[in-house]
Every structure is written in C-alpha cells, then in structure tokens.
Amino acid sequence: MNPRKRELAAKDAQPDSPLASANPPVQGVDACAVKPPRAVCVAIPHVGKPVRILGNSPTEFISTLQNSTLAWINFTVCDIAKDGAEIATLLGFSASLVPEVIKGYYASFVDGETELGIMVPAVMISKLDLRSYPMVILVRKDLIVTIHSEEVVRLVQFSRYADVYMRKLPESMPLGDRLTSMLVRILDENNSRNFEYLREIEEEGDEMSELLLDPKTPRMEVGKQIYNLKHTLITYLNTLWRTLDVLHNLRYGDAQLVSDNPKMLAQIGLLVEDVNRQISLSEHMSEVLASGLEVLQAIYNNQLQILNNRMALTITWLTVLGTAVLVPNTLATIFGYVFNLDWRLQLWTLTVMFVATGLATYLAYWWVTRKVQLPSAPD
C-alpha cells in the first residue's frame, strides 16, 4: 500500500479518538446494541473561552447549551434513522426533521424557517469500492448538530480543534454570522475529505493504464477494469452534484437561519467553486476513461484483424494444397482403366499425371503470389 492510501486508511478507518475507542464491542453481540451514541460538544459560553465536552446522551449537554451563545454537537451513531430522530427530539428539533432529511438521494435540504435540516454525502473509497454515508446537519439559531455513522470520522477529528476555531471568531460578530461561519467550516471539512478520494480513483486509473500497455492482457480483464473505474467515477460525480445542490440552496441566504452578510455568502460561494472544480476534474477523468474505451476497441479490432489474416493465409495455402491433391485424383479417375493395360501405357499415364499435377500446383502458387494480396504472416 502506498503512503497516500495508508494516510486515507488511517484517517477514515482507524481513528485514534477517545470517542472511537470507548465502549469496545462485545463478542457475539451486535455492536449497535451495546454502543450508545458517542458525542462531542464544543460551545461558546456567555462568559469565557470555548469549551469541549465528551458525552453519550443529548441530555448530558443540556446545561452547557443553556449557558452558551453558540454550540456544535457531533454525534457518532449506528443507526441514523433511529438514533438521529431521537437525538433531534431531545435537543429540541422536530421529530419529523431527520426522517424527512434522510429521504433524499445522496443529499437534501429542508428549510423549516426556525430549523434547518441538511444531508450531505460522506464519501469513502477503497480501491474501486465507493461507499457514500449520509451526514445529517441540523441547525437552529444557536446550535448545530451533526449526526453520522461510525465509519465516518472526519468530523470527529475536526472536533479536536473546533474550540480553537470558535475562539478565533470575533466577539463582535453577530450570532447569525457565527452560526453560518461554523456551518460553512463543517461543510468545507466534509467536501475537502471527499475530494481527497478523487486521488484514489486517479491512482486506480494509473494502475489500469499499465494493463493497457501490456498487449498480452486479456481483453475481458481490461474491459472489466475500465467499467468498474468508470462506474466508481460516475457514482462519485453523483455525490458531487447532489452536494452542489445543497450549497446552491445556501448560497443566496434565502434560509432564515443563514446569514445574508456578503462576507458569509462569499464563503459559501467559495465552497461552490471548490465543488465545481472537483466536478471539472472528475469529468476530465471521465473523458480520459472514454479514450481508454476507444483504445480497448482498437485492441479488440486489431485482435480480430490478426485472426482474419491468419484465416485468410491458411485458406490460401489450403487452396494450393487442394490443387496439388485434386488434379492427380481427377486424372486417376479419368485414366483409371489404363492400369489394367500394357505397362508402357501405364508409364505414359503416370508421367502425364505427375507433369499435370506439377504444372497445376505451380500455376496455383503463381496465381496466388502474383494476383492475390496475401496478409503478412503473424509473428
């Protein structure tokens, strides 16, 4: 495994966070049945510096939220549909918000005026196996809640220094701007991690090019590799397009909870530009793969042409050999009765047969070599 793949695996597969190591699974029991939701809360209190608190239940953060001007809670759960709805209800969101949000195809945007529900895809790729996990973001005037499965740890890592990010927000900044800035930072963290996996697809494409360079590679193997790579890329593009739809809904500040400050909207615009750039790079890769399919077709046509040349060459020389066999056979049929006569007549007949066979074979060979364009003999 190259260093890049080891880095991605370390980031998204083996987190060393205390949240990820707590409550180890019990053998013979479903992990989701014994692991409660794990969460980290980062909040800006009314007085003092931002605080960071670990917990398992939303009720553990109620007192912190009551004494804070802005807070972000990140939950790691096993079942988003079940645990997410329960978490949202305990934190004061509508019970129907999470079920409505997760109905979307890869991503969704639900504006409830006083609350906002967003789902964006968290992409993970291993070789050509692409998996998209839903990441739910719930927003109200002073709180952001993110809910995702255990496979996704990017926000768990971001939470380690989220208090530092909140500390850098100016105290004079309006609450709506702070909320929007934090939301943009969370979306940017997810988009950046999704973009890293495009390199994984590129590396697989580079490995596939080695197969194309080897003329002995089976055509079916090359075709399967190209299909799998293109399928992964198309699925990846779908996640980017759906993410772009969500960002467009935020871009102009139409949602009441999103700040209409031009500086905040400019930050969302930068996210849109980043995703558009990712889409452009992905579409360029798609064009490269399309050229790879053309190469595959050329290889296939070349193999068919080689086979046709071999068949044509074989048939041509079989024609010459057939002439050498058919002429004496025909003469033997005509003069067969002479073998019962005088030996002189038999000698004369055999001489005629050999001379006629030689002349017919030579004429057939001369005609084929002079008048017929023979294919070159394969190596």
N, C-alpha and C positions, 0 to 999 in steps of 0.2 A: 504494500500500500504506500503510495507516495505521500509526502508531507502534507499536501493540501487535503487529501482525503482523511488523513489522521486528524487534522485540525477540525474538519467538519464533524467527524465522528465524535471527537472529544467535546465539541460544543453542543451537539443536539442529541447525543445518545448516552453519554455518561457524565451527567452533571455532578459536580462535587459540592453542590449547595447543601446546607443542613436540611433544607426543605425536601430535597430529593432523597436524602439518606434516612430521614425519620421514618419510623414505623415500617421496618422491613417486612416483606411478605411472609406469610406462614405457609409451610409446605402443605399441599393438599387442599388449600382453601383459596378461593378466588381473591386476588389481590384487592379488587374493588370492594369486596365485602368486609375487609379488615382495615383498609386505609381510609381515614376520614379526609375530607378536603384539606389541603395544606395551603396556607396563605401567608402573604407578607403585606403589611400596611405601611405606607410612607405618607406622613401627614405633616402639614404646616400648622402648628398650634397658633392660637391667638397671640400668645406671647412666647418668644423663644425660638430656638432653631428647629428645623425639621427633625422628626423622629422616625425611627424604623422599628416596627414591631412584628414578630412572628406569631402565628396562631393557627388554629384549626377550624374555628367556627366564626361566622359573621358576628355573633353576639359578643365575642371577645374584643371587637373593635368599636362597639357602640359608644363607649365612654370617650375613646380617642376621637371619634368623629364629631361628637358633640362639642369638643373643645378645640376643634380645628377649623380653619378657614378653607382649606383645600386638602383633599386626601386622595390617594390612589391605593387600591387594594388589588392584588393579583392572586387569583385562586387557581390551584392545580387540582383538577378533579378527574375521576374515572369516567363518569357519565355526564356529559354536558347537559343533555336534555333533562335528566332528573335532578342532579345536583345544582345545575345552573339556575333552574327555576326556583329551587328552594333558597339558594343564596340571594337571588334577586329580591325575593319576597321579604326575607329577613332584613335586608338593607333598605327597604322602603320603595323598591321598584314594583311596577305592575306585575302580577303573576303571569300575565299572558305575553309579556315582552320577550322573554327568552325563547319560548316556543315559536313565536312569530318570526324572530330573527333567524333562527336556525333552519327555517324552511327554505331559505334562499339557496341558489345554485352557486356554490363556492363563496359568495359574498352577498350581503344585503344591507339595507339602510332603512331603519324605521324611525320616523320622527314623531314623537308623542308630545311635542311642544315643551312640556315640563321635564321630559326624559327622552333620552336618545338611545337607540339600540343599533349597534353596528356588528356585522360579522365579516371578517376578512380571512383569507386562506393563509395558513402557515405551511409552507412547502418544505418537504424533506425528500431528498433523492439519494438512493444508494444504488450505484451502477446505473441501470435504466429503470429502476423501480421507483416511481414517483408517487408519493403519498401527500395528500393535502388534508390538513387537520383544521377544523373550524376554530377561530379565535373570536370570542364574543367580547364586545366592549360596550359597557353600559355607562351612560353619562347622565348626571343631573347637575344642578347649579354649583355644587361644591364637592362632588365626588365622581371619580372614575373607577369603574370596576372592570377588570379583565378576567375572563374565565377561559381556560384551555385545558386540553388533555395532558397527561403525564409525559407523552412523547415530545411535547414542545417545551423547551426550557429557555428559550431566548429571553423572555421577559423575566424569568427567574434570575437570570444573570444581570439583566438591566436593573433589577430592583436592588442590587448590591450597592449601586451608586446613584440611585434615584433621589435619595435625600440630598446628595451633593448638587444634583441638577436643580432640585426645588430651592435649595439655598441660594442659587445664583439668580433666581427670579427676583426682579426688583420689588421692594415692598410697596412702591408707589404704583405698581402695575395693577390695573383693575382686575377683579376676580375673574371676569369673563375671559380676559386675555390670558391669565394664568391657566385657566382651565383648558383653553384652546391650545396654548403652547404645550401643555403636558400631553394632550391628546395627539398633537402632531408628532411629538417626540416618540410616543408609543407606536404610532403608525410607521414612522420612519425606521424604528428599530426592527419592526417586522418586515418591512419592504427590503431593507438592507440585507437581512439574513436570507430572504427569499432569493435575492439577486445573486448571492454567493453560490447558489446551487446551479446557476447557469454555467459556471465554470466546470461543474461536474459533468454537465451534458457536453461541453466542449471537449473535455478530456476523453470522454467516450467516443466522440466523433473523431478525435485524433487517432485513437486505437483502431477504429473502424477503417481509417484510411490505410493502415498497414495491410488489412485484408484485401483492399482494392489493389494495392501494389503487387500482391502476390498472384500471378496468373494461375497458380495451382489451387487457389482457394475455391472450394465448391460454391457454385452459383447460388444454391439454396441457402447456404450459410450466410453469404453476403446479403442476399435479399432479406433474410430474417433480421439481420443486424440493422439494416437500413430502416426497415419497418418499425422495429422497436424504438430506435432512436427518434424517428420522426413522430411516432405516437407519443413518446415522452415529451417531445418539444411542443406538440400541439396542446397537450394537457397543460403544460407549463404556461403556454400563451393564454389559455382559457383563464387560468388563475390571475394572470396579469390584467386581462381585460376586465374581469369582474372587480378587481381591486381598483382599477381606474374609474369604474362606475361609482364606487363609493366615494372616491376622492372628488369626483365632479359634483356630487351632492353636497360636499363640504366646502367646495372651492369658493362659492359666492356668499357664504354666510347666511343662507336662507333659513337654516335651522336656528331657532331662537336661542338655543344654548351655545351656539358657535359665535364667537366674536366677529363683528364686522369691521374690526380695525384693519386698515390696509396692510399693516405690517404682519399681522397674524394670517391674513388671507394670502399674503405673498409667500409665507412659509408653506401653506397648503399648495400653492402654485408650484413651488419647488418640488414637492412630492409628486405632483402630476407630471412635471418634466422628467423626473427620475424614472417614473414608471414608463413613460413614453419612450425614453431612451432604452430601457430594458426590452420593451416590445420591439423596437427597431433592431436591436442586436439579435433578438430571438428570430425575427422574420428573416434577417440576413442569414442566420444559420439554416433556416428552412430552405432558402434558395440554394445554399451550399449542398444540402441534402438532396434537393431536386436534381442538381447537377450530378450528384452521386448516383441517382437512379438512372440518369442518362448514360453514365459510364457503365452501369450494370447491364443496361440494354445493349450497349455496344459490345460488351464482353459476350453476352448471350448470342448476339448476331454473328460475332466472329467465330464462336464455337460452332454455330450452325453452318457457317460458310466452310470451315475446316472439314466438317463432316460431309458436306456436299462434295467438296473437292476429292475427298477420299473415295466416295461412292462413284463419282464420275471417272476417276482414274482406274478404279477396279473394273467398272463396266467396260471401259475402253479396251483394256488388255484382255478381258474375257472375250471380247469380240474377236480380237486377233487369234486367241487360242481356239475359239469356236470355229473360225475359218479353217485353221490347221486340222481340226478334227472332222469337220463336216465334209470337206472336199474328198478325202480318201474314202470316207464312209459312203458318200454318194457314188463315187466311181466303182467302189467294190460292189455296190448294189447293181449297177448297170452291167459290169463285166464279170459278174459272179459265175456265169456259166462257163467261162473260158478255163476255169481251174480244173474242169473235167476233160480238157482237150490236150493238145500237144504241148510239151514243156517250152518250146520256143514261143508259142503264143502266150503262154503264162508269163515268160520273162518279159516279153514286149508289153503286156498289160501292166505288170508291176512297175516297169520303167515309166510308162505313161502316168501311172498313179503317183509315183514319187515326184516326178517333174511337175505335174499339175498341182500337187499339194504344196511344193516349194514355191512355185510361181504365185499361187493364190495367197499363201501366207505372206510372201514378200509384198505383193500388191496391197494387201490389207494393212500391213505395217506402214508401207509408204503413204497410203491414203490417210491413215490416222495421224502420222507425224507431220505431214505436209498440209493437209486440208483441215484437220481438226485441231482446235486450240486446247491443248491438254493443260489441266491445272498442275501447278507445281507440286512436287511430292512433299508431303508433310515431313517435318523433322522427327 
